[in-house]
Amino acid sequence: MKPLDWIVRLEWAVVAAVAVVFYGATGVSWWRLALLILAPDLSMLGYLGGLRIGAIAYNALHTLIVPVLLLLAGHLAGSAVGSAIALIWIGHIAIDRALGYGLKLSTGFQDTHLGPIGRKRETFSP
């Protein structure tokens, strides 16, 4: 893995940690985080409809636009639960990015905007 890849992954790990810290500040029970942290991955069920539909469904729940807007709305409305759900969602996305999982291309689940994942991943050559 290239040094720049490590820096980007570290940035996303920091975003995940910050999301968890702010989640704690909402006062919402930690069981909610445990229950919902993998919820965005239910979008993988879209792959039952084929690669294109799967990529669209997965990407719809793995971009930051909606959870950031939800976080803003939750904050402005004074909704701790709304803010907490947004932070769980942001944390999930950040963990995925830190692990190297990107938005999916319609060519296959392992094809992402960050490059291939899994067995098809290119090997490092100095």
N, C-alpha and C positions, 0 to 999 in steps of 0.2 A: 504494500500500500504506500502511496506517495505521501510525503510529509504534509502536503496541503490537505489531503484527505483526512489525516488525523486532526488537523486544526479544525476543519469543518465539523467533524464528528464531535470534537470536544465542545465546540460552540453549541451544538444541539443538546449535548449532555447537560450543559449549563442551563439552557432553556428549560429542559425537563426538571432539573433541580429547583429552579426558580418557580416553576409552575407548582411544584409540590409544596414549597415554602409558602407561597401565596394561598394555596389551597388550605393549608393549616390555619392561616390567618382568617379564613372565612368562618371558622367555627363549625363547619359542617362535619358530620361524623366521618371518621376514616373508613368505615365499612362501605360508604358510598363510593369512595375512590377504588377500593378493592373490587367492588361489584362492577364498576363501569369502565375501568381502565382498558379493557380489551373490547369494549362495545363497538368501536369503529371498525374492528376487523370483521364484524358480521357482514360488512359490505362485500366481503369475498364471495358471499353467496351469489352475487351477481354473475360470477363466472359460470354458474349453471346455465346462464343464457348465452354463453359464448364469450370469446376473448374481448370483443369490442364492448359489449354491455358490462362485462366484468371490470374492465379498465375504467369505464365511466363511473360505475358504482363505487369502486375502490377509491378513485381519485376524488370523488365528490365528498367523501368523509375523511380524506387525508390531505386536504389543503387547509391553510390557516384562516382563510377569509371568513367563513361562517363562525368558527369558534372565537375569533378575535372580536367580531361584531357582537356575538353573544356575551362575551366578557364585558364589553363596553356597555351594552344594554343592561346587563345584570348590575353593573356598578352604578349606572345612572338611576336605575330603578330601586337601588338599595336591596337587591335580591341576592342574598348570600348563596342560595341554592343555584340560581342561574349562573352566578360567577363561578361557583365550585364546579359545575358541570362543564363550563367553558374551560376551566383550568385543567380538568381531567382530560378533556379532548386535546387541548394544546400539549399537555404532557405526553399523551399517547403519540401524537405526531412527532414530537421532539425525540422520544425514545426510538421510534422507527428510524428517523433520520440518523440518529447517533449510531444505530446498528447498521446503517448503510442501505436501508430500504427506502426507495424513492417512489415517486408517482409512477404508475404502471403505463406502459405502452400497450397498444392493442395487438402487438405481435406475440405476446406471451407474458405470463405472470412474472417470470424471472427477468423480463426486460423492463428496466426503469430509467427514469431521466438521469439517474446517477450512474448508470451502467448496469451490466448484468449482475444478477445475484445467484447464489446457489452453485450447483455443479458446473454450470456453463461459464462461470466467472473466469476471467482471464487470469493467468498466473503471472506473478511478478517476475520480471527479468531485468537485472541491473544494467 
